Amino acid sequence: MPKMKSNSSAKKRFKKTASGEFKREKANKSHILTKKTTKRKRNLRQATLVSKVDKKSVQRMLPNA
C-alpha cells in the first residue's frame, strides 16, 4: 500500500485548528487594491474558517492534518 500524500498546495493554504476546523485566508487581497475601500481591505486581513460544504474536500486533500 503506497503512502497517503497530502496535497502540496492545500498544505500552504489551510491550517487545522484545535477544534478540527480548517482556517483559511480570504481572497482578493493581492492586487487592484486602489479601488477597494480601506474597510474592505482591513476585513480581508482576518482569517476565516472553511465553509461546511468545502470541509470534506479539504480533509481529503490533507489526510495527515
N, C-alpha and C positions, 0 to 999 in steps of 0.2 A: 504494500500500500504506500503510495507516494505521500510526501509531506503535504499538509494543507498550507497553502500560501496566502498571505494577506495581499490585498490589492494595494500596490505601492502608492498610487495617487490618493486613495482613501486614507491611508496612514497619515498623510500630510494634511488632510483636510478635517478629519474628525478625531475627537478625543472622547474616551468613555468617562463618564462621571461616576462617583461612588454609588449612586442610586441605579446605575445601569443605563442611564440615558446617554445619548450622544450629543456632544457640543459641537457647534459649527460657527464659522464666521459668516457675516452677511455679505451678499454680493453688491455690486455697483459702487465700490469704493476705490477703484483703481485709476480710472481716468475720466475725462469730461466732467470734472468736478466744479467748473466755474458756474455752470447753470443750475447746480444743485444748491439748495439753501443750506445755511450753516446748521440749522436744526436737523435737517435730514442727514447731513454728513456726520453729525455728532451721534445720532441714533444708530448709524451704520457701524460705528466703532464697537458697540457692545455685541458680545457673542450671544447666540441663542441656541435653543435645542432643536434637534432634527424632529420633524413632524411625525406623527404616528404612522402615516401611510408610507413614509420612506425609511422608517426604523428597520424594518425587516431586510431591506436590500443593503443597508449599511452593515447590519450584523453579518450578512452573507459575505460581504467584502472583507470584513475584519473578524475572521473566526477566532483569532487568538487574543482579541482585545478584551 
